[in-house]
Amino acid sequence: MLDWDDQCAHAYGKVRNELRLQGVTVQSMDLMIGAHALGHHLILVSNDHIF
């Protein structure tokens, strides 16, 4: 398990704002999962089309 830290929170806010400006809506939990990976500089492997 990886902690949700400041880098994750920063990635969440940045991505959420970028998507909002593009008119794209993403579920909060999906955004948190992606931001968690970005915040820790990890590659996310998923079968979900949103990623």
CHARMM internal coordinates of N, CA and C (Angstrom, degrees):
IC EDIT
DIST 1 N 1 CA 1.4362
DIST 1 CA 1 C 1.5246
ANGL 1 N 1 CA 1 C 109.52
DIST 1 C 2 N 1.2989
ANGL 1 CA 1 C 2 N 115.00
DIHE 1 N 1 CA 1 C 2 N 138.61
DIST 2 N 2 CA 1.4619
ANGL 1 C 2 N 2 CA 121.15
DIHE 1 CA 1 C 2 N 2 CA 177.32
DIST 2 CA 2 C 1.5219
ANGL 2 N 2 CA 2 C 109.46
DIHE 1 C 2 N 2 CA 2 C -110.00
DIST 2 C 3 N 1.3135
ANGL 2 CA 2 C 3 N 115.56
DIHE 2 N 2 CA 2 C 3 N 141.13
DIST 3 N 3 CA 1.4650
ANGL 2 C 3 N 3 CA 120.59
DIHE 2 CA 2 C 3 N 3 CA 178.51
DIST 3 CA 3 C 1.5189
ANGL 3 N 3 CA 3 C 111.00
DIHE 2 C 3 N 3 CA 3 C -68.19
DIST 3 C 4 N 1.3226
ANGL 3 CA 3 C 4 N 115.18
DIHE 3 N 3 CA 3 C 4 N 150.08
DIST 4 N 4 CA 1.4633
ANGL 3 C 4 N 4 CA 122.66
DIHE 3 CA 3 C 4 N 4 CA 169.49
DIST 4 CA 4 C 1.5254
ANGL 4 N 4 CA 4 C 104.51
DIHE 3 C 4 N 4 CA 4 C -87.67
DIST 4 C 5 N 1.3202
ANGL 4 CA 4 C 5 N 117.26
DIHE 4 N 4 CA 4 C 5 N 107.84
DIST 5 N 5 CA 1.4559
ANGL 4 C 5 N 5 CA 120.95
DIHE 4 CA 4 C 5 N 5 CA -174.96
DIST 5 CA 5 C 1.5269
ANGL 5 N 5 CA 5 C 111.22
DIHE 4 C 5 N 5 CA 5 C -116.96
DIST 5 C 6 N 1.3173
ANGL 5 CA 5 C 6 N 115.83
DIHE 5 N 5 CA 5 C 6 N -170.56
DIST 6 N 6 CA 1.4693
ANGL 5 C 6 N 6 CA 121.24
DIHE 5 CA 5 C 6 N 6 CA -177.66
DIST 6 CA 6 C 1.5306
ANGL 6 N 6 CA 6 C 112.43
DIHE 5 C 6 N 6 CA 6 C -61.40
DIST 6 C 7 N 1.3387
ANGL 6 CA 6 C 7 N 117.39
DIHE 6 N 6 CA 6 C 7 N -36.62
DIST 7 N 7 CA 1.4624
ANGL 6 C 7 N 7 CA 119.99
DIHE 6 CA 6 C 7 N 7 CA 179.18
DIST 7 CA 7 C 1.5266
ANGL 7 N 7 CA 7 C 110.81
DIHE 6 C 7 N 7 CA 7 C -64.59
DIST 7 C 8 N 1.3238
ANGL 7 CA 7 C 8 N 116.77
DIHE 7 N 7 CA 7 C 8 N -38.52
DIST 8 N 8 CA 1.4694
ANGL 7 C 8 N 8 CA 120.94
DIHE 7 CA 7 C 8 N 8 CA 178.18
DIST 8 CA 8 C 1.5223
ANGL 8 N 8 CA 8 C 110.22
DIHE 7 C 8 N 8 CA 8 C -66.14
DIST 8 C 9 N 1.3229
ANGL 8 CA 8 C 9 N 116.00
DIHE 8 N 8 CA 8 C 9 N -44.60
DIST 9 N 9 CA 1.4627
ANGL 8 C 9 N 9 CA 120.13
DIHE 8 CA 8 C 9 N 9 CA 179.79
DIST 9 CA 9 C 1.5245
ANGL 9 N 9 CA 9 C 110.80
DIHE 8 C 9 N 9 CA 9 C -63.16
DIST 9 C 10 N 1.3263
ANGL 9 CA 9 C 10 N 117.02
DIHE 9 N 9 CA 9 C 10 N -40.30
DIST 10 N 10 CA 1.4650
ANGL 9 C 10 N 10 CA 121.32
DIHE 9 CA 9 C 10 N 10 CA 178.37
DIST 10 CA 10 C 1.5340
ANGL 10 N 10 CA 10 C 110.18
DIHE 9 C 10 N 10 CA 10 C -64.22
DIST 10 C 11 N 1.3321
ANGL 10 CA 10 C 11 N 116.82
DIHE 10 N 10 CA 10 C 11 N -44.29
DIST 11 N 11 CA 1.4689
ANGL 10 C 11 N 11 CA 120.90
DIHE 10 CA 10 C 11 N 11 CA 178.61
DIST 11 CA 11 C 1.5238
ANGL 11 N 11 CA 11 C 110.14
DIHE 10 C 11 N 11 CA 11 C -62.09
DIST 11 C 12 N 1.3244
ANGL 11 CA 11 C 12 N 117.45
DIHE 11 N 11 CA 11 C 12 N -40.52
DIST 12 N 12 CA 1.4661
ANGL 11 C 12 N 12 CA 121.98
DIHE 11 CA 11 C 12 N 12 CA 179.26
DIST 12 CA 12 C 1.5295
ANGL 12 N 12 CA 12 C 110.22
DIHE 11 C 12 N 12 CA 12 C -59.34
DIST 12 C 13 N 1.3247
ANGL 12 CA 12 C 13 N 116.35
DIHE 12 N 12 CA 12 C 13 N -50.76
DIST 13 N 13 CA 1.4651
ANGL 12 C 13 N 13 CA 120.35
DIHE 12 CA 12 C 13 N 13 CA -178.92
DIST 13 CA 13 C 1.5172
ANGL 13 N 13 CA 13 C 112.45
DIHE 12 C 13 N 13 CA 13 C -62.91
DIST 13 C 14 N 1.3209
ANGL 13 CA 13 C 14 N 116.47
DIHE 13 N 13 CA 13 C 14 N -41.97
DIST 14 N 14 CA 1.4644
ANGL 13 C 14 N 14 CA 120.76
DIHE 13 CA 13 C 14 N 14 CA -179.03
DIST 14 CA 14 C 1.5279
ANGL 14 N 14 CA 14 C 111.17
DIHE 13 C 14 N 14 CA 14 C -64.49
DIST 14 C 15 N 1.3287
ANGL 14 CA 14 C 15 N 116.89
DIHE 14 N 14 CA 14 C 15 N -49.11
DIST 15 N 15 CA 1.4636
ANGL 14 C 15 N 15 CA 120.87
DIHE 14 CA 14 C 15 N 15 CA -178.43
DIST 15 CA 15 C 1.5228
ANGL 15 N 15 CA 15 C 110.53
DIHE 14 C 15 N 15 CA 15 C -67.05
DIST 15 C 16 N 1.3284
ANGL 15 CA 15 C 16 N 116.97
DIHE 15 N 15 CA 15 C 16 N -41.36
DIST 16 N 16 CA 1.4682
ANGL 15 C 16 N 16 CA 120.09
DIHE 15 CA 15 C 16 N 16 CA 179.82
DIST 16 CA 16 C 1.5258
ANGL 16 N 16 CA 16 C 110.64
DIHE 15 C 16 N 16 CA 16 C -59.96
DIST 16 C 17 N 1.3175
ANGL 16 CA 16 C 17 N 116.70
DIHE 16 N 16 CA 16 C 17 N -43.71
DIST 17 N 17 CA 1.4586
ANGL 16 C 17 N 17 CA 120.63
DIHE 16 CA 16 C 17 N 17 CA 179.87
DIST 17 CA 17 C 1.5302
ANGL 17 N 17 CA 17 C 111.27
DIHE 16 C 17 N 17 CA 17 C -66.52
DIST 17 C 18 N 1.3334
ANGL 17 CA 17 C 18 N 117.47
DIHE 17 N 17 CA 17 C 18 N -43.62
DIST 18 N 18 CA 1.4696
ANGL 17 C 18 N 18 CA 120.74
DIHE 17 CA 17 C 18 N 18 CA 178.88
DIST 18 CA 18 C 1.5271
ANGL 18 N 18 CA 18 C 111.07
DIHE 17 C 18 N 18 CA 18 C -60.62
DIST 18 C 19 N 1.3299
ANGL 18 CA 18 C 19 N 116.90
DIHE 18 N 18 CA 18 C 19 N -43.30
DIST 19 N 19 CA 1.4618
ANGL 18 C 19 N 19 CA 120.45
DIHE 18 CA 18 C 19 N 19 CA 179.09
DIST 19 CA 19 C 1.5252
ANGL 19 N 19 CA 19 C 111.32
DIHE 18 C 19 N 19 CA 19 C -66.66
DIST 19 C 20 N 1.3369
ANGL 19 CA 19 C 20 N 116.57
DIHE 19 N 19 CA 19 C 20 N -40.04
DIST 20 N 20 CA 1.4648
ANGL 19 C 20 N 20 CA 120.91
DIHE 19 CA 19 C 20 N 20 CA 179.11
DIST 20 CA 20 C 1.5214
ANGL 20 N 20 CA 20 C 110.56
DIHE 19 C 20 N 20 CA 20 C -61.11
DIST 20 C 21 N 1.3228
ANGL 20 CA 20 C 21 N 117.19
DIHE 20 N 20 CA 20 C 21 N -42.31
DIST 21 N 21 CA 1.4601
ANGL 20 C 21 N 21 CA 121.34
DIHE 20 CA 20 C 21 N 21 CA 179.57
DIST 21 CA 21 C 1.5277
ANGL 21 N 21 CA 21 C 111.76
DIHE 20 C 21 N 21 CA 21 C -64.94
DIST 21 C 22 N 1.3254
ANGL 21 CA 21 C 22 N 116.49
DIHE 21 N 21 CA 21 C 22 N -27.33
DIST 22 N 22 CA 1.4627
ANGL 21 C 22 N 22 CA 121.59
DIHE 21 CA 21 C 22 N 22 CA 178.26
DIST 22 CA 22 C 1.5259
ANGL 22 N 22 CA 22 C 112.08
DIHE 21 C 22 N 22 CA 22 C -88.64
DIST 22 C 23 N 1.3351
ANGL 22 CA 22 C 23 N 116.47
DIHE 22 N 22 CA 22 C 23 N -3.48
DIST 23 N 23 CA 1.4621
ANGL 22 C 23 N 23 CA 120.73
DIHE 22 CA 22 C 23 N 23 CA -179.23
DIST 23 CA 23 C 1.5146
ANGL 23 N 23 CA 23 C 114.02
DIHE 22 C 23 N 23 CA 23 C 77.04
DIST 23 C 24 N 1.3278
ANGL 23 CA 23 C 24 N 116.35
DIHE 23 N 23 CA 23 C 24 N 21.02
DIST 24 N 24 CA 1.4633
ANGL 23 C 24 N 24 CA 121.50
DIHE 23 CA 23 C 24 N 24 CA -178.52
DIST 24 CA 24 C 1.5236
ANGL 24 N 24 CA 24 C 109.18
DIHE 23 C 24 N 24 CA 24 C -98.50
DIST 24 C 25 N 1.3313
ANGL 24 CA 24 C 25 N 116.27
DIHE 24 N 24 CA 24 C 25 N 131.22
DIST 25 N 25 CA 1.4571
ANGL 24 C 25 N 25 CA 121.77
DIHE 24 CA 24 C 25 N 25 CA 177.78
DIST 25 CA 25 C 1.5216
ANGL 25 N 25 CA 25 C 109.26
DIHE 24 C 25 N 25 CA 25 C -106.86
DIST 25 C 26 N 1.3271
ANGL 25 CA 25 C 26 N 115.91
DIHE 25 N 25 CA 25 C 26 N 129.59
DIST 26 N 26 CA 1.4610
ANGL 25 C 26 N 26 CA 122.12
DIHE 25 CA 25 C 26 N 26 CA 179.17
DIST 26 CA 26 C 1.5240
ANGL 26 N 26 CA 26 C 107.55
DIHE 25 C 26 N 26 CA 26 C -129.69
DIST 26 C 27 N 1.3252
ANGL 26 CA 26 C 27 N 116.68
DIHE 26 N 26 CA 26 C 27 N 140.07
DIST 27 N 27 CA 1.4621
ANGL 26 C 27 N 27 CA 121.12
DIHE 26 CA 26 C 27 N 27 CA 176.73
DIST 27 CA 27 C 1.5328
ANGL 27 N 27 CA 27 C 109.58
DIHE 26 C 27 N 27 CA 27 C -57.77
DIST 27 C 28 N 1.3244
ANGL 27 CA 27 C 28 N 116.47
DIHE 27 N 27 CA 27 C 28 N 142.16
DIST 28 N 28 CA 1.4638
ANGL 27 C 28 N 28 CA 121.35
DIHE 27 CA 27 C 28 N 28 CA -177.91
DIST 28 CA 28 C 1.5233
ANGL 28 N 28 CA 28 C 112.55
DIHE 27 C 28 N 28 CA 28 C -56.52
DIST 28 C 29 N 1.3346
ANGL 28 CA 28 C 29 N 117.46
DIHE 28 N 28 CA 28 C 29 N -43.08
DIST 29 N 29 CA 1.4633
ANGL 28 C 29 N 29 CA 120.03
DIHE 28 CA 28 C 29 N 29 CA -178.13
DIST 29 CA 29 C 1.5275
ANGL 29 N 29 CA 29 C 111.06
DIHE 28 C 29 N 29 CA 29 C -65.96
DIST 29 C 30 N 1.3307
ANGL 29 CA 29 C 30 N 117.98
DIHE 29 N 29 CA 29 C 30 N -39.16
DIST 30 N 30 CA 1.4647
ANGL 29 C 30 N 30 CA 120.65
DIHE 29 CA 29 C 30 N 30 CA 176.27
DIST 30 CA 30 C 1.5218
ANGL 30 N 30 CA 30 C 110.36
DIHE 29 C 30 N 30 CA 30 C -62.50
DIST 30 C 31 N 1.3156
ANGL 30 CA 30 C 31 N 116.22
DIHE 30 N 30 CA 30 C 31 N -41.30
DIST 31 N 31 CA 1.4612
ANGL 30 C 31 N 31 CA 120.60
DIHE 30 CA 30 C 31 N 31 CA 179.13
DIST 31 CA 31 C 1.5264
ANGL 31 N 31 CA 31 C 110.78
DIHE 30 C 31 N 31 CA 31 C -65.54
DIST 31 C 32 N 1.3245
ANGL 31 CA 31 C 32 N 116.76
DIHE 31 N 31 CA 31 C 32 N -38.92
DIST 32 N 32 CA 1.4672
ANGL 31 C 32 N 32 CA 120.34
DIHE 31 CA 31 C 32 N 32 CA 177.99
DIST 32 CA 32 C 1.5292
ANGL 32 N 32 CA 32 C 111.32
DIHE 31 C 32 N 32 CA 32 C -65.02
DIST 32 C 33 N 1.3254
ANGL 32 CA 32 C 33 N 117.08
DIHE 32 N 32 CA 32 C 33 N -40.62
DIST 33 N 33 CA 1.4680
ANGL 32 C 33 N 33 CA 120.63
DIHE 32 CA 32 C 33 N 33 CA 179.21
DIST 33 CA 33 C 1.5299
ANGL 33 N 33 CA 33 C 110.14
DIHE 32 C 33 N 33 CA 33 C -62.74
DIST 33 C 34 N 1.3217
ANGL 33 CA 33 C 34 N 116.38
DIHE 33 N 33 CA 33 C 34 N -46.82
DIST 34 N 34 CA 1.4606
ANGL 33 C 34 N 34 CA 120.13
DIHE 33 CA 33 C 34 N 34 CA 178.48
DIST 34 CA 34 C 1.5162
ANGL 34 N 34 CA 34 C 112.74
DIHE 33 C 34 N 34 CA 34 C -64.23
DIST 34 C 35 N 1.3291
ANGL 34 CA 34 C 35 N 116.62
DIHE 34 N 34 CA 34 C 35 N -42.42
DIST 35 N 35 CA 1.4659
ANGL 34 C 35 N 35 CA 121.02
DIHE 34 CA 34 C 35 N 35 CA 179.59
DIST 35 CA 35 C 1.5213
ANGL 35 N 35 CA 35 C 111.21
DIHE 34 C 35 N 35 CA 35 C -65.45
DIST 35 C 36 N 1.3273
ANGL 35 CA 35 C 36 N 116.74
DIHE 35 N 35 CA 35 C 36 N -34.94
DIST 36 N 36 CA 1.4610
ANGL 35 C 36 N 36 CA 120.56
DIHE 35 CA 35 C 36 N 36 CA 178.16
DIST 36 CA 36 C 1.5248
ANGL 36 N 36 CA 36 C 110.14
DIHE 35 C 36 N 36 CA 36 C -62.59
DIST 36 C 37 N 1.3247
ANGL 36 CA 36 C 37 N 116.39
DIHE 36 N 36 CA 36 C 37 N -43.86
DIST 37 N 37 CA 1.4668
ANGL 36 C 37 N 37 CA 120.27
DIHE 36 CA 36 C 37 N 37 CA 177.57
DIST 37 CA 37 C 1.5307
ANGL 37 N 37 CA 37 C 110.72
DIHE 36 C 37 N 37 CA 37 C -64.91
DIST 37 C 38 N 1.3294
ANGL 37 CA 37 C 38 N 116.73
DIHE 37 N 37 CA 37 C 38 N -45.74
DIST 38 N 38 CA 1.4686
ANGL 37 C 38 N 38 CA 120.13
DIHE 37 CA 37 C 38 N 38 CA 179.40
DIST 38 CA 38 C 1.5241
ANGL 38 N 38 CA 38 C 111.62
DIHE 37 C 38 N 38 CA 38 C -61.77
DIST 38 C 39 N 1.3200
ANGL 38 CA 38 C 39 N 116.41
DIHE 38 N 38 CA 38 C 39 N -42.35
DIST 39 N 39 CA 1.4609
ANGL 38 C 39 N 39 CA 121.04
DIHE 38 CA 38 C 39 N 39 CA -178.41
DIST 39 CA 39 C 1.5164
ANGL 39 N 39 CA 39 C 113.29
DIHE 38 C 39 N 39 CA 39 C -62.04
DIST 39 C 40 N 1.3274
ANGL 39 CA 39 C 40 N 116.53
DIHE 39 N 39 CA 39 C 40 N -27.67
DIST 40 N 40 CA 1.4647
ANGL 39 C 40 N 40 CA 121.08
DIHE 39 CA 39 C 40 N 40 CA 179.58
DIST 40 CA 40 C 1.5274
ANGL 40 N 40 CA 40 C 112.00
DIHE 39 C 40 N 40 CA 40 C -105.22
DIST 40 C 41 N 1.3433
ANGL 40 CA 40 C 41 N 116.76
DIHE 40 N 40 CA 40 C 41 N 10.43
DIST 41 N 41 CA 1.4725
ANGL 40 C 41 N 41 CA 122.81
DIHE 40 CA 40 C 41 N 41 CA 178.57
DIST 41 CA 41 C 1.5328
ANGL 41 N 41 CA 41 C 111.47
DIHE 40 C 41 N 41 CA 41 C 55.85
DIST 41 C 42 N 1.3381
ANGL 41 CA 41 C 42 N 115.10
DIHE 41 N 41 CA 41 C 42 N 46.44
DIST 42 N 42 CA 1.4598
ANGL 41 C 42 N 42 CA 121.23
DIHE 41 CA 41 C 42 N 42 CA -179.25
DIST 42 CA 42 C 1.5203
ANGL 42 N 42 CA 42 C 110.81
DIHE 41 C 42 N 42 CA 42 C -110.73
DIST 42 C 43 N 1.3081
ANGL 42 CA 42 C 43 N 115.88
DIHE 42 N 42 CA 42 C 43 N 160.08
DIST 43 N 43 CA 1.4596
ANGL 42 C 43 N 43 CA 122.28
DIHE 42 CA 42 C 43 N 43 CA 173.46
DIST 43 CA 43 C 1.5186
ANGL 43 N 43 CA 43 C 107.50
DIHE 42 C 43 N 43 CA 43 C -92.95
DIST 43 C 44 N 1.3120
ANGL 43 CA 43 C 44 N 116.68
DIHE 43 N 43 CA 43 C 44 N 129.81
DIST 44 N 44 CA 1.4568
ANGL 43 C 44 N 44 CA 122.14
DIHE 43 CA 43 C 44 N 44 CA 178.77
DIST 44 CA 44 C 1.5240
ANGL 44 N 44 CA 44 C 108.88
DIHE 43 C 44 N 44 CA 44 C -100.38
DIST 44 C 45 N 1.3203
ANGL 44 CA 44 C 45 N 115.71
DIHE 44 N 44 CA 44 C 45 N 125.16
DIST 45 N 45 CA 1.4612
ANGL 44 C 45 N 45 CA 121.53
DIHE 44 CA 44 C 45 N 45 CA 177.12
DIST 45 CA 45 C 1.5191
ANGL 45 N 45 CA 45 C 107.18
DIHE 44 C 45 N 45 CA 45 C -107.84
DIST 45 C 46 N 1.3295
ANGL 45 CA 45 C 46 N 116.64
DIHE 45 N 45 CA 45 C 46 N 123.10
DIST 46 N 46 CA 1.4614
ANGL 45 C 46 N 46 CA 120.98
DIHE 45 CA 45 C 46 N 46 CA -176.50
DIST 46 CA 46 C 1.5215
ANGL 46 N 46 CA 46 C 110.17
DIHE 45 C 46 N 46 CA 46 C -149.71
DIST 46 C 47 N 1.3144
ANGL 46 CA 46 C 47 N 115.05
DIHE 46 N 46 CA 46 C 47 N 155.05
DIST 47 N 47 CA 1.4526
ANGL 46 C 47 N 47 CA 121.63
DIHE 46 CA 46 C 47 N 47 CA 174.56
DIST 47 CA 47 C 1.5309
ANGL 47 N 47 CA 47 C 110.22
DIHE 46 C 47 N 47 CA 47 C -99.02
DIST 47 C 48 N 1.3192
ANGL 47 CA 47 C 48 N 116.99
DIHE 47 N 47 CA 47 C 48 N 2.79
DIST 48 N 48 CA 1.4627
ANGL 47 C 48 N 48 CA 123.14
DIHE 47 CA 47 C 48 N 48 CA -179.04
DIST 48 CA 48 C 1.5289
ANGL 48 N 48 CA 48 C 108.67
DIHE 47 C 48 N 48 CA 48 C -81.87
DIST 48 C 49 N 1.3190
ANGL 48 CA 48 C 49 N 117.09
DIHE 48 N 48 CA 48 C 49 N 127.71
DIST 49 N 49 CA 1.4691
ANGL 48 C 49 N 49 CA 121.48
DIHE 48 CA 48 C 49 N 49 CA -176.05
DIST 49 CA 49 C 1.5301
ANGL 49 N 49 CA 49 C 113.45
DIHE 48 C 49 N 49 CA 49 C -62.07
DIST 49 C 50 N 1.3183
ANGL 49 CA 49 C 50 N 118.70
DIHE 49 N 49 CA 49 C 50 N -22.83
DIST 50 N 50 CA 1.4676
ANGL 49 C 50 N 50 CA 121.22
DIHE 49 CA 49 C 50 N 50 CA -177.11
DIST 50 CA 50 C 1.5338
ANGL 50 N 50 CA 50 C 111.52
DIHE 49 C 50 N 50 CA 50 C -67.11
DIST 50 C 51 N 1.3275
ANGL 50 CA 50 C 51 N 116.89
DIHE 50 N 50 CA 50 C 51 N -26.82
DIST 51 N 51 CA 1.4544
ANGL 50 C 51 N 51 CA 120.40
DIHE 50 CA 50 C 51 N 51 CA -179.36
DIST 51 CA 51 C 1.5027
ANGL 51 N 51 CA 51 C 109.87
DIHE 50 C 51 N 51 CA 51 C -89.48
END
COOR INIT
IC SEED 1 N 1 CA 1 C
IC BUILD
